[in-house]
Amino acid sequence: MPLCVSVRPGRRIVVNGCIIRAVGRRASLVIESRAQILHERDLVDADAPATPLNAARFLLLAAVTDPDRSAALAPAIRDHLSALNAPEAQQLAAAGDWHGALVALRPLISPAQKGAI
């Protein structure tokens, strides 16, 4: 089933590791095959503080963008998520749903950090 993704001007998405930026007006894309898609709000900014939450998000991003390494990253992801006390993210990660676990961490991101991304 195709997925329609809408991207606001100046915003980025990552599709299978390729960074795509919308220029001009809002861009709509239809993804017709299986792909790893991340919105800019899911990315960890290079200037973001080194916190347990950002460390967990970084590991999850690595698992999403490089599925071949996800099995090797799983123990570290499990340890970081248990330290955060994020049961929903833990369950999703245990099932191998790295993107779902990443999305489950969104409510834990501080408003100041959301504005920096």
C-alpha positions in Angstrom: 0.0 0.0 0.0 1.5 3.4 -1.0 2.4 5.9 1.7 1.9 9.7 1.0 4.4 11.9 2.8 4.0 15.7 2.9 7.0 17.8 3.6 6.9 21.5 4.5 9.2 24.0 2.7 12.8 23.9 4.1 12.1 20.7 6.0 14.0 17.4 5.5 13.1 13.8 5.4 15.4 10.8 5.1 14.4 8.0 2.7 16.7 4.9 2.9 19.6 7.1 4.1 19.1 9.8 1.4 18.4 13.3 2.8 15.7 15.1 0.8 14.8 18.7 1.5 11.6 20.4 0.3 12.2 23.7 -1.5 9.6 26.2 -2.6 6.2 25.1 -1.4 5.0 22.0 0.3 6.1 18.8 -1.4 4.1 15.6 -1.5 5.7 12.3 -2.2 4.1 8.9 -2.7 6.3 6.0 -1.6 5.2 2.9 -3.5 7.6 0.3 -2.1 9.0 -0.5 1.3 11.4 2.2 2.5 12.9 3.5 5.8 11.5 7.0 6.2 12.4 9.5 8.9 11.0 13.0 9.3 13.3 15.8 10.4 11.7 15.8 13.9 13.0 12.3 14.5 16.6 13.2 13.7 19.1 13.9 16.5 20.8 17.3 15.9 24.6 17.2 16.1 24.6 20.1 18.6 22.0 18.3 20.9 23.2 17.7 24.4 24.5 14.3 25.2 21.6 12.9 27.3 20.4 9.4 27.8 17.4 10.2 25.7 19.5 11.5 22.8 21.8 8.5 23.1 18.8 6.1 22.8 17.4 8.1 19.9 20.7 8.0 18.1 21.0 4.2 18.5 17.4 3.8 17.2 18.2 6.0 14.2 21.2 3.9 13.5 19.0 0.7 13.6 16.4 2.3 11.3 18.9 3.6 8.7 21.1 0.5 8.7 19.0 -2.7 9.3 22.1 -4.9 8.8 23.5 -3.5 12.1 20.3 -3.5 14.0 20.9 -6.9 15.6 24.3 -5.7 16.9 22.7 -2.5 18.3 19.8 -4.2 20.0 21.5 -4.8 23.4 22.6 -1.2 23.7 19.2 0.0 22.6 17.6 -2.2 25.2 19.9 -0.9 27.9 19.3 2.8 27.0 15.5 2.3 26.8 15.3 0.5 30.2 17.3 3.4 31.8 14.7 5.9 30.4 11.8 4.0 31.8 10.0 4.1 28.4 7.9 0.9 28.4 6.1 1.4 25.1 9.4 2.1 23.3 10.9 -1.0 25.1 8.1 -3.2 23.8 8.4 -1.9 20.3 12.2 -2.3 20.2 11.9 -5.8 21.6 9.7 -6.6 18.6 12.2 -5.1 16.2 10.1 -2.1 15.5 12.9 0.5 15.6 10.9 3.3 14.0 8.0 2.7 16.3 10.3 2.9 19.3 11.7 6.1 18.0 8.3 7.6 17.6 7.3 6.4 21.1 10.2 8.6 22.5 8.8 11.8 20.9 6.8 12.8 24.0 10.0 12.7 26.1 11.7 15.3 24.0 11.7 18.7 25.7 10.1 21.7 24.0 13.5 23.5 23.8 15.0 20.5 22.1 12.1 20.3 19.6 12.7 23.9 18.6 16.4 23.2 18.0 15.8 20.5 15.4 
